[in-house]
């Protein structure tokens, strides 16, 4: 009999108690004999020394326990917003989630961001209102906040489900609504729980549990709810191999280890496994999570999470099996800051480059940029805490002491209008054996980069790329790589790039195509020249990252807060007073949110609360900032050819 598996994420705002809850669940399930402490750095999932010292989760960690016939793979995720990318990588492999909320602080900014993502992805979610044992705990207030700020479809779990639960469930069940309106009908508790489980698994409603992870109160009820309410399945071990890589780490000998969620099929050691785009390598070892630990096994099957060895070029987001490719969906904001990293000892520069490249394997959004001309290495960041963690990691794990220069915003460029360019085979201006024509069109804000192939299949060099789809994938890759640095040196986004003309040369072709046989390198090297020329015709607008902020302050301090926000360039909406407190909503350059956060206590007697979320990009005013290119500029043909060759 196949055992069912539930891949469960524990998510929360920092300090809400999710790691303590994870520890309590492992203890209740018999995986550990003694409870660890976040404050003492002795928990199962915060294993990094840096996590133990700081008392925060930095990297997602997987542990396993059992509830009856269900194997639960529990993934503890970071709560600090600087590590939101780590959370994003986990969301795509979850069957369900528990969102932990403090009974004292209530619904916080990160809580709302996480719940919006869970809702968008339709991940079945339970809520656990934690810290009922703490002074200031107010579960009734928090339940109101949940319904007002997160979802109206929240059902408080008590000894019995009452009329409030029936009201919520009836929204999605006509038969229940009819029975509810019929005074003579009797709705049994068993029927209600069956309907509750069905709607929870469809992410239509969200049961709310109450307790204390520290004392264990309410945890047994939550555990029963995990097995009863969330969707656990056996998967199809005999189906086609399919999985997703959501975490990368390095083993003791420096070998790459991939964490994979299997959705279908079975992988065995020594299997040759396809992943990424074209990579295929032999799996040399497998470890599957069982009863709290990762144990060496010969196979991993559908539904399970495993660590795989042997995939030397694997990246986070790679799909494995028959449907290879990258999972590039993004649910949260991108990094909006960057900083140059300098080694204290100049002799460590090469080692720093290697170390940062390995850290980027574990967190691709670090996006290490190397400027050989200035001998500089730049990393992308979410905030100052992440910068401190990178600094400590480099010192502890690699023995490299570094300093960071001033943190600056990461801008983007958007096309101002349409632009088109073409380089024709055998033309004097074209040093490569290919014809490429490209058009760039503006696209809606937030849409990213879309590539379209609008050429006849007969004009595609199928002898190189095998299929039209493979050619389109490769061209899209060339395009995205080129758009990493636009007219002002910033990444270009929110555009559609269409290939309008394509041709290639072969030795025995017609006169217009006759010549040295075209290769993939011809298309790869020619694409930047054509694309940047099209972009020059289109022109670009440099845009800065912005944040949507909501500030709750004592009403009598609004007069002091508004001028400070205006000085920082905030676009402020009319304050909304509500008795002693007022809410001020505004849009602010993302780089200045921390400065407002630092000023707020002084302006509000320490009572102001700020929530912020990424709000896209807006054109900068005045002279656009320029970032030094790290690659040869294709618009300067001589310089470009000296670097890439013909």
C-alpha positions in Angstrom: 0.0 0.0 0.0 1.4 3.4 -1.0 1.8 5.9 1.8 0.4 9.3 1.4 2.7 12.3 1.5 2.0 15.9 2.5 4.6 18.6 1.6 3.9 21.3 4.1 5.3 24.8 4.4 5.5 26.8 7.6 5.4 30.5 6.9 5.2 33.6 9.1 6.3 37.2 9.7 9.6 37.1 11.6 9.3 36.3 15.3 5.8 34.9 15.0 7.0 31.6 16.3 7.1 29.3 13.2 10.4 27.7 14.0 9.3 27.0 17.6 6.1 25.5 16.1 8.2 23.3 13.8 10.1 22.1 16.9 6.9 21.4 18.8 5.4 19.4 15.9 8.6 17.2 15.7 8.4 16.7 19.4 4.7 15.7 19.3 5.4 13.3 16.5 8.2 11.6 18.4 11.0 12.7 16.0 12.9 14.4 18.8 13.1 13.6 22.5 13.8 17.1 23.7 12.6 20.5 22.5 15.2 22.9 21.1 15.2 26.6 21.6 15.4 29.4 19.0 17.0 31.7 21.6 19.6 29.0 22.5 20.2 28.0 18.8 19.3 24.4 19.4 16.4 23.9 17.0 16.4 21.2 14.3 15.8 23.4 11.3 18.0 26.4 12.2 21.2 24.4 11.8 23.5 27.2 10.4 25.7 28.7 13.1 24.6 32.2 11.8 20.9 31.2 12.3 21.6 30.0 15.7 23.4 33.2 16.8 20.9 35.6 15.3 17.8 33.6 16.2 16.3 33.9 12.7 15.7 31.4 9.8 17.9 32.3 6.8 17.7 29.1 4.7 14.7 26.9 4.2 15.1 23.5 5.9 13.3 20.2 5.4 12.4 17.8 8.2 10.0 14.8 8.2 7.5 13.3 10.6 4.4 11.1 10.4 0.7 11.6 11.2 -1.0 8.2 11.1 -0.5 7.0 7.5 0.7 10.4 6.2 4.4 11.3 5.8 4.7 15.0 6.3 7.7 16.7 4.7 7.8 20.0 6.6 9.7 23.0 5.2 10.5 25.8 7.6 11.0 29.0 5.7 12.6 32.4 6.6 10.3 35.1 8.1 12.5 38.2 7.6 11.5 40.1 4.4 15.2 40.2 3.4 14.9 36.5 2.7 11.6 36.4 0.8 13.3 34.9 -2.2 13.9 31.7 -0.2 10.2 31.5 0.6 9.3 32.0 -3.1 11.4 29.0 -4.1 9.5 26.8 -1.7 5.9 27.8 -2.7 6.0 25.9 -6.0 6.6 22.5 -4.2 3.9 22.7 -1.5 0.7 20.7 -1.1 -0.4 22.9 1.8 0.8 25.5 4.3 0.4 26.7 7.9 0.6 30.5 8.3 1.7 31.4 11.8 0.4 34.6 13.3 1.3 36.1 16.7 -1.6 36.5 19.1 0.2 39.6 20.4 1.4 41.5 17.3 -1.5 40.2 15.1 -1.4 40.4 11.3 1.8 42.0 10.2 3.2 43.3 6.9 4.9 40.0 5.9 1.8 38.1 7.0 -0.2 39.9 4.4 2.4 39.5 1.6 2.6 35.8 2.3 -1.2 35.3 2.4 -1.6 37.1 -0.9 0.9 34.7 -2.6 -0.7 31.7 -1.0 -4.1 32.9 -2.3 -2.7 33.5 -5.8 -1.2 30.1 -6.0 -4.3 28.5 -4.4 -2.3 26.7 -1.8 -4.5 25.1 0.9 -3.7 27.0 4.0 -4.4 26.6 7.7 -3.6 29.4 10.2 -2.2 29.0 13.7 -2.6 32.0 16.1 0.4 31.5 18.3 1.7 32.9 21.6 -1.6 32.7 23.5 0.5 32.4 26.6 2.1 35.8 26.2 1.1 39.0 27.9 -1.0 41.1 25.4 -2.4 38.1 23.5 -5.8 38.9 22.1 -7.1 36.1 19.9 -10.4 37.7 19.2 -8.7 40.9 17.9 -6.4 38.8 15.8 -9.3 36.8 14.4 -10.9 40.1 13.3 -7.7 41.2 11.8 -7.4 38.0 9.8 -10.9 38.4 8.4 -10.4 42.1 7.7 -6.8 42.0 6.3 -6.2 38.5 5.0 -9.4 36.7 4.1 -13.1 36.8 5.1 -13.1 33.0 4.6 -11.5 32.3 7.9 -13.1 29.7 10.2 -12.2 29.6 13.9 -11.7 26.0 15.0 -13.3 25.3 18.4 -14.9 22.2 20.0 -17.8 22.6 17.6 -18.4 24.4 14.3 -21.1 27.0 14.8 -23.2 29.3 12.6 -20.3 31.4 11.6 -18.6 28.4 10.0 -21.8 27.4 8.2 -22.1 31.0 6.8 -18.6 30.8 5.3 -19.0 27.2 4.0 -22.4 28.0 2.4 -20.8 30.6 0.2 -19.4 27.7 -1.9 -22.0 25.0 -1.3 -25.6 25.5 -2.5 -26.9 22.4 -0.8 -25.5 23.5 2.5 -27.0 27.0 2.0 -30.4 25.4 1.3 -30.2 23.2 4.4 -29.1 26.2 6.5 -32.1 28.2 5.4 -34.5 25.3 6.1 -35.4 25.6 9.8 -36.3 21.9 9.9 -33.0 20.6 8.4 -30.3 19.2 10.7 -26.7 19.7 9.7 -24.5 17.3 11.6 -21.0 18.1 12.8 -19.6 15.3 10.7 -21.2 16.7 7.6 -19.7 20.1 8.4 -16.2 18.7 8.9 -16.4 16.8 5.6 -17.4 20.0 3.8 -14.8 22.0 5.7 -12.1 19.5 4.6 -13.2 19.6 1.0 -13.3 23.4 0.8 -10.0 23.7 2.6 -8.3 21.4 0.2 -9.6 23.6 -2.6 -8.2 26.7 -0.8 -11.7 28.2 -0.6 -11.7 28.5 3.2 -9.0 28.7 5.9 -9.4 27.1 9.3 -7.8 29.0 12.1 -6.3 27.2 15.1 -5.2 28.8 18.4 -2.5 27.8 20.9 1.1 28.2 22.0 4.0 26.6 20.3 6.1 27.3 23.4 3.9 25.4 25.8 2.3 23.0 23.3 -1.2 24.2 23.9 -3.4 23.6 20.8 -0.6 21.8 18.8 -2.3 18.4 19.0 -5.4 19.9 17.5 -3.4 21.5 14.7 -1.7 18.2 14.0 -5.0 16.5 13.7 -6.1 19.3 11.3 -3.0 18.7 9.1 -4.0 15.2 8.4 -7.7 15.8 8.2 -7.9 19.1 6.2 -4.9 19.3 3.9 -4.4 17.4 0.7 -2.1 14.4 1.0 -1.6 12.1 -1.9 0.4 9.0 -3.1 1.3 10.4 -6.5 2.1 8.1 -9.5 5.5 6.4 -9.0 5.0 4.7 -12.4 4.3 7.9 -14.3 6.8 10.0 -16.3 9.6 11.5 -14.2 8.8 15.1 -13.2 10.1 17.2 -10.4 11.3 20.7 -9.4 14.6 21.8 -7.8 13.9 24.3 -5.1 17.1 24.5 -3.1 20.8 24.0 -3.8 23.6 23.5 -1.3 27.2 22.4 -1.3 28.3 19.2 0.5 31.4 18.7 2.7 33.6 18.1 -0.4 32.2 21.0 -2.3 29.8 18.8 -4.4 26.5 20.3 -5.5 23.4 18.9 -3.8 19.9 19.5 -5.3 16.7 19.4 -3.2 13.9 18.1 -5.5 10.2 17.7 -5.0 9.0 14.8 -7.1 5.6 15.2 -8.7 5.6 12.1 -10.8 7.6 9.0 -11.6 10.6 7.4 -9.9 14.3 8.2 -10.0 17.0 5.7 -9.1 20.7 6.0 -8.4 22.7 5.7 -11.6 19.8 6.9 -13.7 20.7 9.5 -16.3 18.4 12.4 -15.5 17.5 15.3 -17.8 17.2 18.7 -16.2 17.4 22.4 -17.0 17.3 22.9 -20.7 19.6 20.4 -22.3 21.6 18.9 -19.4 21.6 15.2 -18.7 23.8 13.6 -16.0 23.9 10.5 -13.9 22.4 10.6 -10.4 25.2 9.3 -8.1 23.3 9.3 -4.7 19.8 10.0 -3.3 18.7 10.9 0.2 15.0 10.9 1.1 13.6 12.7 4.2 12.3 10.1 6.7 11.3 10.6 10.3 13.3 13.8 10.8 16.5 12.9 8.8 17.6 12.6 5.2 18.5 8.9 4.7 20.4 7.4 1.8 18.1 5.5 -0.5 18.3 3.9 -3.9 15.1 5.6 -5.2 12.8 8.6 -4.8 9.2 8.5 -6.0 6.3 10.8 -6.7 5.3 13.0 -3.7 8.6 12.7 -1.9 11.3 15.3 -1.4 14.9 14.2 -1.9 18.5 15.4 -2.1 20.2 14.4 -5.3 23.9 14.2 -6.0 25.6 14.2 -9.4 23.8 17.0 -11.2 26.8 19.3 -11.5 25.2 22.1 -13.5 21.8 22.1 -11.9 20.2 25.4 -10.9 17.3 26.4 -8.6 14.1 26.4 -10.5 15.2 23.6 -12.9 12.6 21.1 -13.9 13.8 17.5 -14.0 12.6 14.6 -16.1 10.6 14.7 -19.3 9.5 18.3 -19.0 12.8 20.1 -18.6 13.1 23.9 -18.4 13.1 26.6 -15.8 10.3 27.6 -13.5 10.6 31.4 -13.7 7.4 32.4 -11.9 7.9 35.2 -9.4 5.4 35.9 -6.6 7.3 38.5 -4.6 9.3 41.6 -5.3 12.7 41.4 -6.9 15.8 42.8 -5.1 15.7 46.6 -5.3 19.2 47.4 -3.9 22.8 46.6 -4.8 26.2 47.1 -3.3 29.8 46.6 -4.3 31.6 43.9 -2.2 35.3 44.5 -1.5 37.7 42.0 0.0 39.7 43.4 3.0 42.7 41.5 1.6 43.3 42.2 -2.1 44.7 38.7 -2.5 41.2 37.3 -1.7 39.7 38.8 -4.8 39.7 35.6 -6.8 38.4 33.6 -3.9 35.7 36.1 -3.3 34.5 35.7 -6.9 34.3 31.9 -6.5 32.6 32.2 -3.1 29.9 34.7 -4.4 29.3 32.4 -7.4 28.6 29.6 -5.0 26.3 31.7 -2.9 24.5 32.7 -6.1 23.8 29.0 -6.8 21.9 28.9 -3.5 20.2 32.3 -4.1 20.1 33.2 -7.8 18.7 36.6 -7.0 22.0 37.7 -5.4 22.9 38.2 -9.1 26.6 38.7 -8.9 27.9 41.3 -11.5 31.5 41.3 -12.3 33.1 44.5 -13.7 36.6 43.5 -15.0 37.4 47.1 -15.9 36.9 48.4 -12.4 37.8 45.1 -10.7 34.5 45.2 -8.8 31.9 42.6 -7.7 28.3 43.8 -7.1 25.5 41.8 -5.5 21.8 42.4 -5.5 20.1 42.8 -2.1 16.7 43.0 -0.4 18.0 44.9 2.7 20.7 45.5 5.2 20.1 42.3 7.2 20.8 40.2 4.1 24.0 42.2 3.5 25.1 41.4 7.1 24.4 37.7 6.5 26.4 37.6 3.3 29.3 39.3 5.1 29.2 36.8 8.0 28.8 33.8 5.6 31.8 34.8 3.6 33.9 35.2 6.8 32.8 31.9 8.4 32.4 29.5 5.5 35.1 30.9 3.1 37.5 32.7 5.4 37.1 35.9 3.4 36.6 39.2 5.2 34.8 41.8 3.1 33.3 45.3 3.3 30.3 46.7 1.5 30.1 50.1 -0.1 27.0 52.2 0.1 23.8 50.4 -0.9 22.2 52.0 -3.9 18.9 51.3 -5.8 18.6 49.0 -8.7 16.9 50.8 -11.6 15.4 49.3 -14.7 14.9 50.5 -18.3 11.7 50.3 -20.3 11.4 50.9 -24.1 9.9 54.4 -24.8 8.4 53.3 -28.1 8.8 50.6 -30.8 12.2 50.1 -32.5 13.5 47.8 -35.2 16.8 46.7 -36.7 18.2 44.1 -39.0 21.6 42.8 -40.0 21.7 40.9 -43.3 23.8 37.9 -44.3 26.9 39.0 -46.3 26.4 42.7 -45.6 29.6 44.7 -45.0 28.3 45.8 -41.6 27.6 42.2 -40.5 30.6 40.2 -39.4 28.6 37.0 -38.7 27.1 34.3 -41.0 23.5 34.9 -40.2 20.6 37.3 -40.8 18.7 38.5 -37.8 15.9 41.1 -37.7 14.4 42.1 -34.4 11.6 44.5 -33.3 11.2 45.8 -29.7 7.8 46.9 -28.5 6.8 48.4 -25.1 4.7 46.0 -23.0 2.5 46.6 -19.9 4.2 47.4 -16.6 5.3 44.3 -14.7 5.0 42.0 -17.7 8.7 41.3 -18.0 10.3 40.2 -21.3 8.4 38.2 -23.9 10.1 36.8 -27.0 8.1 35.9 -30.1 9.3 34.1 -33.2 7.6 35.4 -36.4 9.7 33.8 -39.2 9.1 30.9 -41.5 10.4 27.5 -40.3 12.3 27.1 -43.5 14.5 30.1 -42.6 15.5 28.5 -39.2 18.8 26.5 -39.1 17.2 23.3 -38.0 20.5 21.4 -38.6 21.8 23.4 -35.6 18.8 23.7 -33.3 16.9 20.5 -34.3 13.4 22.0 -33.8 11.7 25.4 -34.2 10.9 25.4 -30.5 14.5 24.8 -29.5 15.6 27.7 -31.8 12.9 29.9 -30.1 14.2 29.0 -26.7 17.8 29.7 -27.6 16.9 33.1 -29.2 14.9 34.0 -26.1 18.0 33.2 -24.0 20.2 35.4 -26.2 17.7 38.2 -26.0 17.3 38.1 -22.2 21.0 38.0 -21.8 21.5 41.1 -24.0 18.7 43.0 -22.2 20.6 42.6 -18.9 22.3 45.9 -19.7 20.4 48.5 -21.7 21.2 51.9 -23.0 22.0 53.3 -19.5 23.4 50.0 -18.2 20.3 48.8 -16.4 18.2 45.7 -17.0 15.6 46.2 -19.7 12.1 44.9 -18.9 8.4 45.2 -19.8 8.9 44.7 -23.6 8.1 42.3 -26.4 11.0 41.3 -28.7 9.9 39.8 -32.0 12.2 38.1 -34.5 11.0 39.3 -37.8 13.7 38.1 -40.2 16.0 35.1 -40.1 18.4 33.4 -42.5 21.5 31.4 -42.5 24.3 30.3 -44.9 25.4 26.9 -46.1 28.2 25.9 -48.5 25.9 24.5 -51.2 23.0 26.9 -50.8 21.6 29.4 -53.3 23.7 32.5 -54.0 21.9 34.6 -51.4 22.7 32.0 -48.7 26.0 30.5 -50.0 29.0 30.7 -47.8 30.5 29.3 -44.6 27.9 27.2 -42.7 26.1 29.2 -40.0 26.6 28.0 -36.4 24.8 28.7 -33.2 27.6 31.1 -32.3 26.7 33.3 -35.3 23.2 33.8 -34.0 24.3 34.2 -30.4 26.9 36.9 -31.2 24.8 38.7 -33.8 21.7 39.0 -31.7 23.1 41.6 -29.2 24.2 43.9 -32.2 20.7 43.9 -33.7 18.8 44.1 -30.5 20.8 47.0 -29.1 20.4 48.8 -32.4 16.6 48.3 -32.2 16.7 49.5 -28.6 18.6 52.6 -29.6 15.8 53.4 -32.1 13.2 52.8 -29.5 14.9 54.7 -26.7 14.5 53.7 -23.1 13.2 55.3 -19.9 15.1 54.7 -16.6 12.7 53.8 -13.8 13.2 53.5 -10.0 11.7 50.8 -7.7 8.9 52.1 -5.6 7.1 50.8 -2.5 3.5 51.1 -1.4 3.5 52.0 2.3 0.8 52.3 4.9 1.8 54.1 8.1 -0.4 53.9 11.2 0.3 56.7 13.6 -1.3 58.5 16.6 -3.7 61.1 15.1 -2.0 64.0 16.9 1.3 63.2 15.2 0.0 63.3 11.6 1.2 66.9 11.3 4.7 65.9 12.0 4.8 62.8 9.9 3.4 64.3 6.6 6.2 66.8 6.1 8.8 64.1 6.7 7.2 61.8 4.1 7.0 64.7 1.6 10.7 65.5 2.1 11.5 61.9 1.1 9.5 62.3 -2.1 6.4 60.3 -1.1 3.2 60.6 -3.0 0.8 60.8 -0.1 -2.9 60.1 -0.1 -5.3 61.8 2.3 -4.9 60.5 5.9 -7.7 58.3 7.2 -8.4 59.1 10.9 -10.0 56.4 13.1 -10.2 57.8 16.6 -6.8 58.0 18.2 -5.1 56.4 15.3 -4.8 57.5 11.7 -3.6 55.7 8.6 -1.5 57.3 5.9 -1.1 55.5 2.6 1.6 56.6 0.1 4.0 55.6 -2.7 7.7 56.1 -1.9 11.0 55.3 -3.6 11.9 51.8 -2.3 15.4 53.0 -1.3 13.9 55.5 1.2 11.6 53.2 3.1 14.3 52.3 5.6 15.0 56.0 6.2 11.3 56.7 7.0 11.3 53.6 9.2 14.2 55.1 11.2 12.5 58.5 11.6 9.1 57.2 12.5 9.7 56.5 16.2 11.0 60.0 16.8 8.0 61.5 15.0 5.3 59.3 16.7 6.6 58.8 20.3 7.6 55.3 19.3 4.0 54.3 18.4 4.1 54.5 14.6 3.9 51.3 12.6 4.9 51.0 8.9 4.0 48.3 6.4 5.5 48.3 2.9 5.2 46.2 -0.2 6.9 46.4 -3.6 4.8 48.6 -5.9 6.6 48.4 -9.3 8.7 51.0 -11.0 8.2 54.6 -12.0 10.2 56.9 -14.3 12.9 58.8 -12.5 12.8 62.6 -12.6 15.7 64.6 -13.9 18.9 63.1 -15.3 18.7 59.3 -15.5 21.3 57.4 -13.5 23.9 55.4 -15.5 25.4 52.1 -14.5 28.8 51.1 -15.8 28.5 48.2 -18.3 30.2 44.9 -17.4 30.0 43.6 -20.9 31.2 45.0 -24.3 28.7 47.4 -25.8 27.3 45.9 -29.0 26.7 49.4 -30.3 30.5 49.9 -30.5 31.2 47.2 -33.1 35.0 47.4 -32.8 35.0 47.1 -29.0 32.4 44.3 -29.2 34.3 42.2 -31.7 37.6 42.5 -29.7 35.8 40.8 -26.8 33.5 38.2 -28.5 35.5 37.6 -31.6 34.1 36.9 -35.1 
